[in-house]
Amino acid sequence: MTYRFGAFALDREAYRLLKGETPLQLAPKVIDLLFLLASRPGALVTKDEILQALWPGVAVTDNAITQVVSDLRQALGDDSSAPAYVQTVPRRGYRFVAVVEVLEPAAPPRSQAVGAPGPGAASARLRRILVMNFTNVAGDPGMDWLSAGIAETVTNDLRAIRDLVVLDRALAADAARAGSAPDGRTAGPDLAVVGSFQRSGDDLRLTARVVDVRTREAIAHAKADGPIAEVFRLQDALVADLTAALQLTITPAVAARMRARETSNLDAYRALTEGRLKLETLDPAEVPAAIVYFERAIALDPRYALAHVGLAHACFWRFQASRARHRPDVDARAGAIAHARQAIGLDPDLAEAHSALAFFLAGADQSPEAVAAGRLAVALEPGNWRHHFRLGVAAWGSERIAAMQFVTAAYPQLAYAHFASAMVHVARNDLTIAENVLRQGLAFESDAESGPARLPGSGLHWLLGLSRLAGGDAAGARRGFEREQARGGRGLISSELMMDAQNGHGFALMEAGDLAGAIEMFERALAAYPDHARSLLGVGAVRLRQGRAADAKAARARAEAAITGLRDQGRQTDAAMAAACSDVVFDGPRAAIRTLTRLLAEAPAGFAGWSITVEPLLAPLRSEAGFRAVLARLGERAA
């Protein structure tokens, strides 16, 4: 295993650090410390952990740690006052703040039974495999749906095999467009399953081959023939032949789980596939049609667990599209959670159901149960990046960063994975690190025209703009907000992020003294979301600066009504953040600090208040001692 960061490569097998191609001469303790830190990027490594790792059973003082850290910084050319690699966390320990790429040995173990990894398996890089849509050889338009249906079923079967990381065919075009990361990291698959099907009367023939993407060589072949009514058996036979040719073993338990996911009703299978295809567009307009398809699948087979998961996702997407509105569709969110639980009741080993539940519960601020569900999904299917992603959304602090690093290793162009990691660094007040993470995500999509259509980098420019504004760079902040707005309306929550960018732009213009421009931006945001508290508070702040007290009072009254609405909906964190902002604008810093202190004391573990460090309306608090205590508590929650 090799850790790559900046100009350096830390080679575990050779037990050495290279700068470029040049090995550096370092003491063993320095190498040991670097392995400890680099293996946990972004995480706090305490002094006790360092003592136990470097001097087990030996009584040494903190001075020993200080000396080794100093030697390490000297080797890396790092500056403790502005660290690029090793950050000191006063009185607690150290954090490795550089972005780390993990390179594994290229060849994984090929004869090992599924679910029973042997020695060294964890250190071998798992091969990434992509299942392409199957070709409809006969061109029968009534069977076109089966192209994606077979591919999805084969994909789900392969996900149960722990020796593989299975990529999503829906993202294949994005991976191809992105090519490789700026540092040369491959974004695409190692292997591809290419197949076809042909219907002749009531019979169906499936053929497939596994292609080594690098050499273009077909390394496995399979075919299956039989009645179309037995399409699930044919698909299972195809997967069995392919995995046998790849020297991968499917245990009886895994095979049983594969069969449990299926339905005996071909029409239900088709309805499920059609619903999934609607959701894959990521177009909110397609969600109602997807719901109809999933409901049809359930009506045809009420025990079809995957159809319940599909319906759960469609319901949650409907909630997501409404979540920033004054009255979000909380019934849709409740329906999503209920259908995910029903799927688990039908198939307790269905990782996709646990993963979906984690995502939905996180959206309902039920963090502890969400994290537990996400961890179970990852345990069932450790190679599925989606489960790591949803666990990361549910989790916070170092666990979120670790989960999102798994995701970006598979799909570095997935913008929200970078955004989600940056949120943790923002909460820690590590804005330089947050900006670096955001720019990594933006490297895969430079503008709205050239970026991946399915995975727009929505939100990254907005958060980068907030960070720049918090750092005093109002011009840089305006550029970020302008770029976010230029992206247009792509994506499920794009209108919400457009509103956020307009608000951010308004605050940046207010900072620059352009009060008329600021009001224009806030009014644009209110045109889409008339009851959004921050937009109203922005208007109130500008009116106070303009000496228009009556207008400021009217804006405050509308904002207070919006905050009350948030509380009535159970959105206590959002309400507390907005209330603190109102306190700053109208009542002064002490009230705001009390509100924020209470928020962090009462909120359950998780990302509550993560944006406090970059919230423009809270900027006047930054010189207050009480606010520094708030930031310290926020950072502790994000450790």
Salt bridges, closest charged atoms under 4 A:
GLU49 OE2 - ARG40 NH1 3.04
ASP62 OD2 - LYS47 NZ 3.66
GLU101 OE1 - ARG4 NH1 3.96
GLU152 OE1 - ARG169 NH1 2.64
ASP168 OD2 - ARG159 NH2 3.30
ASP168 OD2 - ARG386 NH2 2.17
ASP190 OD1 - ARG125 NH2 3.00
ASP225 OD1 - ARG205 NE 2.47
GLU230 OE1 - ARG233 NE 2.75
GLU274 OE2 - ARG270 NE 3.54
GLU280 OE2 - ARG169 NH2 3.09
GLU286 OE1 - LYS278 NZ 3.31
ASP329 OD2 - ARG318 NE 3.44
GLU352 OE2 - HIS313 NE2 3.09
GLU352 OE2 - ARG390 NH1 3.05
GLU369 OE2 - ARG341 NH1 2.79
GLU381 OE2 - ARG261 NH2 2.60
GLU381 OE1 - HIS387 NE2 2.92
GLU399 OE1 - ARG375 NH2 2.79
ASP430 OD2 - ARG95 NH1 3.57
GLU435 OE1 - ARG439 NH1 3.42
GLU435 OE2 - ARG468 NE 3.06
GLU445 OE2 - ARG487 NH2 1.58
GLU445 OE2 - ARG490 NH2 3.77
ASP473 OD2 - ARG468 NH1 3.18
GLU482 OE2 - HIS505 NE2 3.83
GLU496 OE1 - ARG323 NE 2.74
GLU520 OE2 - ARG524 NH2 2.93
ASP551 OD2 - ARG548 NH2 2.73
GLU560 OE2 - ARG556 NE 3.82
ASP574 OD2 - ARG571 NE 3.29
ASP587 OD2 - ARG556 NH2 2.80
GLU615 OE1 - ARG534 NE 2.74
GLU636 OE1 - ARG633 NH1 3.68
